Amino acid sequence: MELASIIKQYYNAFISRYADTVLPGHLKALNAICSCRTPDAGELHMQCPDCHHAEWRPLSCGHRSCPKCQNHEASEWIDRQQAKLLPVLYFMVTFTLPYELRSLTWYHQKVVYSLFFLCVSNTLKDFGLNPKHLGAEIGMTMVLHTHNRRLDFHPHLHVVVPGGGVDKRRRQWKKKKGKYLFNQGAMAKVFRARLLAALNGAGLSIPKNIPKKWIVDCACVGKGITALKYLSRYLYRGVISEKNIISNQNGQVTFKYIDSKTGNTCYRTESGEDFLNLIILHVLPKGFRRVRDYGFLHGNAKKLLLLVQLILYVVIKGVEQRTRPVFKCPCCKATMVILGFRIAAFKPG
């Protein structure tokens, strides 16, 4: 079940129902997905050097909301993160915005998401620097997700944290002992206070019914690579896999998902236009970065990370550049050569 065909079928109905709320970026995402791997996204002129067979092949759209694109980019991200892994326990900390703030977040996405990243990073950084907890500067990889498994608007931040940090004053690596990072309730209280203060400082009108208790979940995830691979699924390839769209009949679209609590396969059915609205709810503002590194994992701290790896006896290997998949000749299966290209009017976002 291709998402592009569903978009084409229900596009007019979607525009008719959601004309007051749809943004240019949303339309650009829908148009990109429809154009993906068609001549509308551009074409390459290929020729086989062996049998001289020649043909034009359509390009992918390159949009980060497209379920068919950027598998190569996701693999490269995993390679870079794997090169940073340390021989320590890793923790996954998840910060969730309460339901009462979701409407404010939707209408002020760039501002709220930026403050979300800032307050979460500062909260974890200060807990790490506290001598009672660790007394060192920690490293973090943070990924913003805007959806739950039902594709509802549900902004939350996943943070992968190595179990240790750098005491710069003593020039010492401190390892976190046991399968416990920081107190979840204490982190939630500090995060709540800081985010509300930041929202007030930005001049945003905060609803009066904000709950006093917010949710922060912290779990040990072993060596960390499993958590990173989980997060990579939604970095570049949209919020739904086309294999999970199981039906499109009588104006209704049905998709499946795994319930996080029970592990059971569940199904959700929406009208075609409402299904498209679920998809565009998670299109991020142009240029907004969904994933960020902090502390000794930041791109500007490569020397510090290298020193930590040497201290922990990590076998340092350079990140090998992945080669992109090649085009095979349909006649003799030889690798085809690119001779030229045609640029389409469409520009991916």
C-alpha positions in Angstrom: 0.0 0.0 0.0 1.8 3.1 -1.2 1.4 6.3 0.7 1.8 8.3 -2.5 -1.3 6.8 -4.0 -3.3 7.5 -0.9 -2.2 11.1 -0.9 -3.3 11.5 -4.6 -6.6 9.9 -3.9 -7.6 12.0 -0.8 -5.6 15.2 -1.5 -8.6 17.4 -2.5 -10.7 16.1 0.4 -7.8 16.8 2.8 -7.4 20.4 1.5 -11.1 21.0 1.7 -11.4 19.9 5.3 -8.1 21.3 6.7 -7.6 24.4 4.5 -7.6 26.6 7.7 -4.7 24.8 9.4 -2.5 23.3 6.7 0.8 25.0 6.2 3.0 25.4 3.1 5.5 23.0 4.6 2.8 20.4 4.9 1.8 20.7 1.3 5.4 20.5 0.3 5.8 17.3 2.2 2.7 15.7 0.5 3.9 16.9 -2.9 7.4 15.5 -2.3 6.0 12.0 -1.3 3.8 12.0 -4.4 6.7 12.9 -6.7 9.2 10.4 -5.2 10.8 8.1 -7.7 8.8 9.7 -10.6 10.0 12.0 -13.3 8.6 14.9 -11.2 11.5 14.5 -8.8 14.1 14.5 -11.6 15.8 11.7 -13.6 19.2 10.3 -14.2 20.4 9.1 -17.7 22.1 5.8 -17.2 24.0 3.5 -19.6 25.5 0.1 -19.2 29.2 0.0 -20.1 28.9 -3.7 -21.2 25.8 -4.1 -23.2 25.2 -0.3 -23.8 21.6 -0.5 -22.6 20.5 3.1 -21.8 17.5 4.4 -19.9 16.2 7.3 -17.7 15.7 6.5 -14.0 13.6 8.7 -11.7 15.2 10.1 -8.5 13.9 9.9 -4.9 12.5 13.1 -3.5 14.9 13.3 -0.5 12.2 14.7 1.9 12.7 13.5 5.5 8.9 12.7 5.8 9.0 10.3 2.9 8.8 6.6 3.9 10.9 5.5 0.8 13.8 7.9 1.2 17.1 8.4 3.1 17.8 4.9 4.2 21.4 5.6 3.4 21.4 8.7 5.6 20.0 6.8 8.5 22.7 4.1 8.1 25.4 6.8 8.1 24.0 8.3 11.3 24.1 4.9 13.0 27.7 4.5 11.8 28.7 7.8 13.3 26.9 7.1 16.6 28.4 3.6 16.8 31.9 5.1 16.5 31.2 7.1 19.7 30.0 4.1 21.8 31.9 3.5 25.1 32.2 0.3 27.1 29.8 1.5 29.8 26.1 1.0 30.5 23.7 3.3 28.6 20.4 4.8 29.8 17.4 6.0 27.8 15.7 9.0 29.4 12.3 10.1 27.9 10.8 13.5 28.7 7.1 13.9 27.6 5.2 17.1 27.3 1.8 17.0 29.1 -1.4 16.8 27.0 -2.4 20.3 28.1 0.7 21.8 26.3 0.2 20.1 23.0 -2.0 22.7 21.4 0.4 25.5 22.4 3.3 23.3 21.0 1.5 22.7 17.7 1.0 26.5 17.0 4.5 27.5 18.1 6.6 24.5 17.1 10.0 26.1 16.5 9.9 28.0 19.8 8.6 25.3 22.0 10.7 22.5 20.5 13.8 24.7 20.9 13.0 25.4 24.5 12.2 21.7 25.0 15.7 20.7 23.9 17.3 23.4 26.0 15.5 22.6 29.2 16.0 18.9 28.9 19.7 19.2 28.2 20.2 21.7 31.0 18.3 19.5 33.5 20.3 16.4 32.7 23.6 18.3 32.6 23.0 19.8 36.0 22.0 16.4 37.5 25.2 15.0 36.2 27.3 17.9 37.6 25.8 17.4 41.0 28.4 15.6 43.2 25.5 13.6 44.9 24.7 12.0 41.5 27.9 11.9 39.5 29.9 15.1 39.7 30.9 15.1 36.1 29.9 16.5 32.7 27.8 13.8 30.8 27.3 13.3 27.1 23.9 13.0 25.5 22.2 12.1 22.1 18.7 13.6 21.9 16.0 12.8 19.4 12.7 14.5 19.1 9.6 12.4 18.4 6.2 14.0 17.8 4.0 10.9 17.6 3.0 7.9 19.5 2.4 4.5 17.9 -1.2 5.6 17.0 0.3 8.6 15.2 -1.4 11.1 17.6 0.5 14.3 18.2 2.6 13.4 21.3 5.8 15.4 21.5 8.6 13.7 23.6 12.3 13.6 23.7 14.4 10.4 23.9 17.8 10.9 25.4 20.5 8.3 25.2 23.1 8.8 28.0 26.3 6.9 28.6 26.8 5.9 32.2 29.6 8.2 33.1 31.1 11.6 32.6 34.2 13.8 32.6 35.4 15.7 35.7 37.3 18.5 33.8 38.6 20.0 37.0 40.3 16.8 38.1 40.8 15.6 34.5 39.1 12.4 35.5 36.5 9.9 34.0 33.8 9.0 36.5 31.7 5.9 35.8 28.1 5.6 36.9 27.7 2.6 39.2 24.7 0.3 38.9 21.7 0.3 36.6 20.4 3.6 37.9 21.0 7.0 36.5 19.1 9.8 38.2 15.8 10.0 40.1 12.9 10.2 37.7 10.6 12.2 39.9 13.3 14.8 40.8 14.2 15.2 37.1 10.5 15.7 36.2 10.1 18.5 38.8 13.2 20.4 37.7 12.2 20.0 34.0 8.7 21.2 34.6 9.8 24.3 36.5 12.4 25.2 33.8 10.2 24.7 30.8 7.3 26.7 32.2 9.7 29.5 33.1 11.1 29.4 29.6 7.7 29.4 28.0 6.7 32.4 30.1 10.0 34.1 29.2 9.2 33.6 25.5 5.9 35.4 26.0 3.7 32.3 25.3 0.3 32.0 27.0 0.4 28.9 29.2 -2.9 27.1 29.9 -4.1 27.2 33.5 -4.8 23.5 33.9 -1.1 22.4 33.7 -0.7 19.2 35.8 1.7 19.4 38.7 3.1 15.9 38.0 5.0 15.4 34.7 6.4 12.2 33.3 10.1 11.3 32.9 11.1 7.7 32.3 14.6 6.4 32.8 15.7 2.9 31.9 19.0 1.1 31.5 19.4 0.0 27.9 22.6 -2.0 28.1 25.3 -1.2 25.5 23.3 1.6 23.8 23.4 0.4 20.2 19.9 -1.1 20.4 18.5 2.2 21.6 20.2 4.1 18.9 18.9 1.8 16.2 15.4 2.2 17.5 15.7 6.0 17.4 17.1 5.9 13.8 13.9 4.4 12.5 12.1 7.8 12.6 15.0 10.2 11.9 14.7 10.4 8.1 11.9 8.2 6.9 8.6 9.6 8.2 6.4 8.3 10.9 4.8 5.3 9.3 6.2 2.4 7.2 4.1 1.6 4.1 4.0 -2.1 5.1 1.9 -1.0 8.1 -0.8 0.5 5.9 -3.0 -2.5 5.4 -6.2 -1.2 3.8 -7.7 1.6 1.7 -11.3 0.9 1.0 -14.6 3.0 0.8 -12.8 6.2 1.8 -11.2 4.6 4.9 -7.5 3.9 5.6 -6.5 1.3 8.1 -3.0 0.9 9.6 -1.5 -1.4 12.2 0.7 -0.6 15.2 2.1 -2.5 18.2 0.6 -1.4 21.5 3.6 -0.5 23.7 2.0 -1.8 26.9 0.6 -5.1 25.8 2.7 -5.9 22.8 -0.4 -6.7 20.8 -1.0 -5.7 17.2 -3.7 -3.0 17.1 -5.5 -1.4 14.2 -6.7 2.2 13.6 -9.1 3.2 10.8 -9.6 6.9 9.7 -11.1 8.6 6.7 -8.6 9.2 4.0 -8.4 13.0 4.7 -8.0 12.4 8.5 -5.2 9.9 7.8 -3.3 12.5 5.8 -3.8 14.9 8.6 -2.2 12.4 11.0 0.8 12.2 8.7 1.3 16.0 8.3 1.0 16.6 12.1 4.6 15.3 12.3 6.2 17.4 9.6 8.8 19.5 11.4 9.4 23.2 10.6 11.8 23.8 7.8 15.4 23.5 8.9 14.6 22.2 12.4 17.1 19.5 13.6 15.4 16.5 15.1 18.6 15.0 16.6 21.3 16.7 18.6 24.4 15.7 20.6 25.6 17.4 23.8 28.5 17.3 26.2 31.5 15.1 25.2 29.4 13.6 22.3 29.0 17.0 20.6 30.7 17.5 17.3 32.9 20.2 18.8 34.2 17.9 21.5 35.9 15.3 19.3 39.3 15.7 21.2 37.6 15.1 24.5 35.7 12.1 23.3 38.9 10.7 21.8 40.6 11.1 25.2 37.8 9.3 27.0 38.0 6.5 24.5 41.7 6.1 25.1 41.2 6.1 28.9 38.5 3.3 28.5 40.7 1.3 26.1 38.3 1.6 23.2 39.6 0.3 19.9 39.2 3.4 17.8 38.2 2.8 14.2 37.6 5.5 11.6 34.1 5.7 10.2 34.2 4.3 6.8 32.2 6.1 4.2 29.3 4.0 3.1 29.0 3.6 -0.6 25.7 4.4 -2.1 23.8 1.5 -3.8 24.6 1.3 -7.5 22.2 1.0 -10.4 22.3 -2.4 -12.0 21.6 -3.0 -15.7 18.3 -4.8 -16.2 19.8 -6.8 -19.1 23.2 -8.0 -17.9 23.3 -6.9 -14.2 26.5 -4.8 -14.7 26.9 -1.5 -12.8 25.4 1.3 -14.9 27.2 4.7 -15.4 25.5 8.0 -15.0 25.7 10.1 -18.2 23.4 13.0 -17.3 20.4 14.2 -15.5 17.2 16.2 -15.8 16.2 18.5 -12.9 12.5 18.7 -12.0 10.8 21.9 -10.9 10.1 20.2 -7.5 12.6 20.9 -4.8 12.7 18.6 -1.7 12.3 20.0 1.7 
